[in-house]
Amino acid sequence: MRWLTAIPVYNEARSVHDVLTEVRRHSPEILVVDDGSTDATPQLLDAEPGLLRIRHEPNRGYGAALRSAFDFAVRHGYEVLVTMDCDGQHEPERIPVLLESLWDCDIASGSRYLRDFRQNTPVPEERQLINKTVTRELNERYGLNLTDAFCGFKAYRTSILPKLEISETGWGMPLQLWVQAAKLGLRVREVGVPRVYLDPTRAFGGVMNDPTARLEHYRQVINQADATFQPDCGDRTWPCRELCS
């Protein structure tokens, strides 16, 4: 199986070297999508050997970085794409667990709320509340069985990526993904990962720093995805989905 680990980065000079050092222990090929970093991140990446790199100029957003990773993995013939963040929250040693969980599914998605780990750290209250609210609303609306709608630590079969129509460029991209996955009938399995918040005060940027505005934006993303994405399910009618046990 040929697979790739993709890491979106934006101003991650403090963590990028350490994260890449650990990822190399578990992934033979690494793609870094530098989403317009303005700190020392580009120079640090120049010193990292053997990386595949994409540079956005200027910053386009988290969802846009992942979309670039999707396109790259498809165009270069990878069978599986792993995505993870670069802030130290995701543990690279769990990449093999995601890959193993993908054997009969289309998406293996990390969940910070599926089980408890000794590494767990306290969660900012408003973030946990928004995650819980949005996850519940997605489950009720689309018959999903998620416990964490926002975790960016995932493994995808690249064969399903061309079926997605990802247009959300910001933090709401995972919600657009879940709406489309449900409508496509993709097989999803959650995998427990530690809940680690190294910087609970880290900002989202702009109006997204306000929890009320952020929740409203996430709901708008879901509604827009629901209204615009109409997949061809062949002879099946929507919802045309299968669940992994």
C-alpha positions as CSV (number, residue, x, y, z in Angstrom):
1,M,0.0,0.0,0.0
2,R,1.4,3.4,-1.0
3,W,0.4,6.1,1.5
4,L,1.2,9.7,2.3
5,T,1.0,11.8,5.5
6,A,-0.1,15.4,4.8
7,I,0.4,18.2,7.4
8,P,-1.1,21.7,7.0
9,V,1.1,24.3,8.6
10,Y,0.6,28.0,9.3
11,N,3.2,29.8,11.5
12,E,4.2,26.6,13.3
13,A,7.9,27.5,13.8
14,R,7.8,26.4,17.5
15,S,6.6,22.8,16.7
16,V,7.3,21.9,13.1
17,H,10.8,20.4,13.5
18,D,9.8,18.2,16.5
19,V,6.5,17.1,14.8
20,L,8.3,16.2,11.5
21,T,11.0,14.2,13.5
22,E,8.3,12.0,15.0
23,V,6.2,11.7,11.8
24,R,9.3,10.3,10.0
25,R,9.3,7.4,12.4
26,H,5.9,6.3,11.1
27,S,5.5,7.6,7.6
28,P,7.7,7.0,4.5
29,E,6.5,10.1,2.7
30,I,5.4,13.4,4.1
31,L,3.7,16.4,2.4
32,V,3.7,19.7,4.1
33,V,1.2,22.3,2.9
34,D,2.5,25.7,4.1
35,D,-0.5,27.9,4.1
36,G,1.2,31.2,3.8
37,S,3.3,31.2,6.9
38,T,4.8,34.6,7.8
39,D,7.1,33.4,10.7
40,A,10.3,31.2,10.4
41,T,8.3,28.1,9.2
42,P,9.4,28.3,5.6
43,Q,13.1,28.6,6.5
44,L,12.8,25.7,8.9
45,L,11.1,23.6,6.2
46,D,14.0,24.4,3.9
47,A,16.3,22.6,6.3
48,E,14.1,19.5,6.5
49,P,15.3,16.7,4.1
50,G,13.0,14.7,1.8
51,L,9.8,16.6,2.3
52,L,7.1,17.1,-0.4
53,R,5.9,20.7,-0.2
54,I,3.1,22.9,-1.3
55,R,3.1,26.6,-0.6
56,H,0.0,28.8,-0.5
57,E,0.5,32.5,-1.0
58,P,-1.2,34.2,0.8
59,N,-2.9,32.2,3.6
60,R,-6.0,30.5,2.3
61,G,-7.3,28.7,5.3
62,Y,-7.3,25.2,6.9
63,G,-9.8,23.7,4.6
64,A,-8.0,25.0,1.5
65,A,-4.7,23.4,2.8
66,L,-6.5,20.0,3.2
67,R,-8.0,20.4,-0.3
68,S,-4.6,20.9,-1.7
69,A,-3.4,17.7,0.1
70,F,-6.4,15.8,-1.3
71,D,-5.6,16.9,-4.8
72,F,-1.9,16.0,-4.4
73,A,-2.6,12.5,-3.1
74,V,-5.0,11.8,-6.0
75,R,-2.8,13.2,-8.7
76,H,0.3,11.3,-7.5
77,G,-1.4,7.9,-7.2
78,Y,-1.4,7.3,-3.4
79,E,-3.8,4.7,-2.1
80,V,-4.2,6.3,1.3
81,L,-3.9,9.8,2.7
82,V,-3.3,10.5,6.4
83,T,-3.9,14.1,7.6
84,M,-2.7,15.5,10.9
85,D,-2.0,18.9,12.5
86,C,1.4,20.4,13.3
87,D,0.7,21.9,16.7
88,G,1.7,18.8,18.7
89,Q,-1.9,17.7,19.5
90,H,-1.7,14.6,17.3
91,E,0.6,11.8,18.2
92,P,2.4,10.4,15.1
93,E,2.8,6.9,16.7
94,R,-1.0,6.5,16.2
95,I,-0.7,6.7,12.4
96,P,-0.4,2.9,12.2
97,V,-3.6,2.5,14.3
98,L,-5.5,4.7,11.8
99,L,-4.1,2.8,8.9
100,E,-5.1,-0.6,10.4
101,S,-8.6,0.8,11.1
102,L,-9.0,1.7,7.4
103,W,-9.0,-1.9,6.2
104,D,-12.8,-2.1,5.7
105,C,-13.7,1.6,5.8
106,D,-13.3,4.7,3.6
107,I,-12.4,7.1,6.4
108,A,-10.8,6.4,9.8
109,S,-11.3,9.5,11.9
110,G,-9.6,10.3,15.2
111,S,-11.8,11.0,18.1
112,R,-10.7,12.7,21.3
113,Y,-14.0,11.7,23.0
114,L,-14.3,8.1,22.1
115,R,-12.3,6.9,25.1
116,D,-10.0,8.2,27.9
117,F,-6.2,8.3,27.8
118,R,-3.8,9.1,30.5
119,Q,-2.4,11.9,28.2
120,N,-5.7,13.8,28.2
121,T,-5.5,17.4,29.1
122,P,-8.4,19.8,30.1
123,V,-10.5,21.1,27.2
124,P,-11.4,24.7,26.9
125,E,-15.1,24.7,28.0
126,E,-16.5,26.6,25.0
127,R,-14.6,24.4,22.5
128,Q,-15.9,21.2,24.1
129,L,-19.5,22.6,24.1
130,I,-19.4,23.6,20.5
131,N,-17.9,20.3,19.5
132,K,-20.5,18.4,21.4
133,T,-23.4,20.5,20.0
134,V,-22.3,20.3,16.4
135,T,-21.5,16.5,16.6
136,R,-24.9,15.8,18.1
137,E,-26.6,17.9,15.4
138,L,-24.8,16.1,12.6
139,N,-25.6,12.7,14.1
140,E,-29.3,13.6,14.4
141,R,-29.5,15.1,10.9
142,Y,-27.6,12.5,9.0
143,G,-27.8,9.3,11.0
144,L,-24.1,9.4,11.8
145,N,-22.5,8.0,15.0
146,L,-19.7,10.4,15.6
147,T,-18.2,11.4,18.9
148,D,-15.8,14.1,17.5
149,A,-16.8,16.1,14.4
150,F,-13.7,18.2,14.3
151,C,-10.6,16.0,14.8
152,G,-8.2,16.6,11.9
153,F,-6.3,13.3,12.5
154,K,-7.7,11.1,9.8
155,A,-6.9,8.4,7.2
156,Y,-8.7,8.4,3.8
157,R,-8.9,5.9,1.0
158,T,-7.9,8.2,-1.9
159,S,-10.4,6.5,-4.1
160,I,-13.2,8.4,-2.4
161,L,-11.5,11.9,-2.5
162,P,-12.6,12.7,-6.1
163,K,-16.2,12.2,-5.0
164,L,-16.0,15.0,-2.5
165,E,-16.6,18.6,-3.4
166,I,-14.7,20.5,-0.8
167,S,-15.1,24.2,-1.1
168,E,-15.0,25.3,2.5
169,T,-11.6,26.9,3.0
170,G,-11.7,27.5,6.8
171,W,-12.2,25.7,10.1
172,G,-15.7,24.5,9.0
173,M,-14.2,22.1,6.4
174,P,-14.7,18.9,8.5
175,L,-18.4,19.6,8.7
176,Q,-18.8,19.9,5.0
177,L,-16.8,16.7,4.7
178,W,-19.2,14.9,7.1
179,V,-22.3,16.0,5.2
180,Q,-20.9,14.8,2.0
181,A,-19.6,11.6,3.5
182,A,-23.1,10.8,4.8
183,K,-24.7,11.5,1.5
184,L,-22.2,9.4,-0.4
185,G,-22.7,6.5,2.0
186,L,-19.0,6.4,2.9
187,R,-17.9,3.8,5.5
188,V,-16.6,5.6,8.6
189,R,-14.8,4.3,11.7
190,E,-13.7,6.5,14.6
191,V,-10.4,5.7,16.4
192,G,-9.7,6.9,19.9
193,V,-6.8,9.4,20.2
194,P,-5.6,11.4,23.2
195,R,-7.2,14.8,23.9
196,V,-4.3,17.1,24.1
197,Y,-4.5,20.9,24.2
198,L,-1.0,22.3,24.4
199,D,-2.2,25.9,23.9
200,P,-5.8,26.3,25.1
201,T,-5.7,30.0,24.4
202,R,-4.9,29.6,20.7
203,A,-7.2,31.8,18.6
204,F,-9.2,30.9,15.5
205,G,-8.9,34.4,14.1
206,G,-11.3,37.2,13.4
207,V,-15.0,36.7,14.2
208,M,-14.3,33.0,14.8
209,N,-12.8,33.9,18.1
210,D,-16.3,34.6,19.3
211,P,-17.9,31.2,20.3
212,T,-21.4,32.3,19.3
213,A,-20.3,33.5,15.9
214,R,-18.2,30.3,15.5
215,L,-21.2,28.0,16.2
216,E,-23.4,30.0,13.8
217,H,-20.7,29.7,11.1
218,Y,-20.5,26.0,11.6
219,R,-24.2,25.6,11.2
220,Q,-24.2,27.7,8.1
221,V,-21.5,25.4,6.6
222,I,-23.6,22.4,7.3
223,N,-26.7,23.9,5.8
224,Q,-24.8,25.1,2.7
225,A,-23.3,21.6,2.2
226,D,-26.7,20.0,2.6
227,A,-28.3,22.3,0.1
228,T,-25.6,22.1,-2.6
229,F,-24.2,18.6,-2.5
230,Q,-26.4,16.1,-4.3
231,P,-24.4,12.9,-5.1
232,D,-25.3,10.3,-7.6
233,C,-25.9,7.1,-5.6
234,G,-26.8,5.0,-8.5
235,D,-29.9,2.9,-7.9
236,R,-29.9,3.8,-4.2
237,T,-31.7,6.8,-2.6
238,W,-30.1,9.1,-0.1
239,P,-29.0,8.5,2.6
240,C,-26.9,5.8,0.8
241,R,-24.4,5.0,3.5
242,E,-22.8,2.1,5.2
243,L,-21.5,1.9,8.8
244,C,-18.4,0.1,9.9
245,S,-19.1,-2.0,13.0
